[in-house]
Amino acid sequence: TSTSTSTSTSTPTSTSTPTSTSTSTPASTSTATTVGMSAAPSAAVAAAPAVVYYDTRSGSYMDASDGGTIQSSLSKALRATRQKQARAQSQPRVVFAGEEHNNAGHHRVQLEMIKAVDGLDDAPTLIGLEMLYRQQQPALDAFVFGDATSGGGDLSLLARRTKWEATWGYDIGLYADILLYAREHRLRLCGLNAPYELVKAVNELGVDGLAPELQEVLPNLDLTNREHRERYEEMMEMMNRPMRPVELQRSYEAMTLWDEYMASSIAGYISTEPRAG
């Protein structure tokens, strides 16, 4: 079986950065943490300039408008990975798909990746979303599985229920096609991220400065990973964001919270053990 997904596979898919009531899903679930677009491009995608992709696996260029070619290439790569992992008696659970948030071409590839993962077998595929919170899951479930009276398939209502503009800020049109694809094929959309207010509080006060009741809801935070810390500091330097040591520490704690919270969300969705939250 394949597991992919944010968001959070026996062959994996995820959203990118900082990707509800958390419910568990069987370990055999195909989980795709990603954001993407459907074969019928939205206005935002249709207006995007022509682009080509370079496939590092085959060493060739691909026309971004040819979804069939992209999906075929992704399917070959995913199947090869699954076979390799099977020989090693180890299967990946999650597929991650990065993005530049306003790059329509990236979203187009993400959709083809979702299709490729979903086509690996008959196991259900989950799509994890970095851009929405775990606590917004009821709105996502209503959009995918609900009838018209409960908001099924209604992008405008989904945007209002999740406060999309405040929660994420990028045009929902960039993500509309993947959301509608999930609705059409009944692929569960899963909110992965932590509420912004919680991340903001950590950024301003640090983990130790949070009220005890807030500290209790935090996932386990590994603040000792040197490689992760160095990569973060390099990123801050590239972005030309000089900070005092105490500010840098709190900012790093906030970033780690983002990462760990989404990882915790993914684990909850694909775990065989139910969990609250």
Buried (B, 14 or more C-beta within 10 A) or exposed (E): BBBBBBBBBBBBBBBBBBBBEBBBBEBBBBBBBBBBBBEEBBEBBEEBEEBEBEBEEEEEEBEBEEBEBBBBBBBBBBBEBBEEBEEEEEBBBBBBBBBEBEEBBBBBBBBBBBBBBBBBBEBBBBBBBBBBBBBBBBBBBBBBEBEEEEBBBBBEBBBEBBBBEEBBEBBBBBBBBBBBBBBEEEBBBBBBBBBBEBBEBBBEBBBEEBEEEBEEEBBEBEEEEEEBBEEBBEEBEEEEEEEEEEBBBBBBBBBBBBBBBBBBBBBBBBBEEEEEE
